[in-house]
């Protein structure tokens, strides 16, 4: 049976093929065909996600070059046996984090996100995991995403109001609030607890 998620995956694959063809192709007729493939992928996505075509084109058909995964980083801070979480705009919670900036390394980005979303100053101590978002988090995303989790040492700072999060707090492993699962699942938070309490942690990866 063909599922809605399968349609999304086909649309993403068509987009990837078309984007590479438009970037590397030199024959004018081939480029026309790749452009049409990209349009078909966008139409499939608009139908699957019930979005207007202009919005889909803006986010789905403007990238150039070979399509590669996007990178998301998460800062893991443990204090007194509890983990630092931030409250998203919809009231659910997540580890501080977000898209990696083009001019920052993933570790530098984790430091930046911890400051922006939780108001804390941290030092990255170790790599915990590199997850393929579609293998660990619900709601298949338009692009492939790699989520990188870092254990961080708290060195100062405190929460300040910002445009991304409305609160921060420390939670024990058995008192986790509702999680923004598409950003950071409860299973991933539990993994982070385990990683931070394990001296010789083996980095998880897909």
Helices and strands as residue ranges (DSSP letters): H 4-24, H 28-49, H 53-60, E 70-79, E 82-87, E 93-94, E 97-99, H 106-113, I 114-118, E 120-132, H 133-136, E 145-157, E 167-171, H 186-196, E 204-205
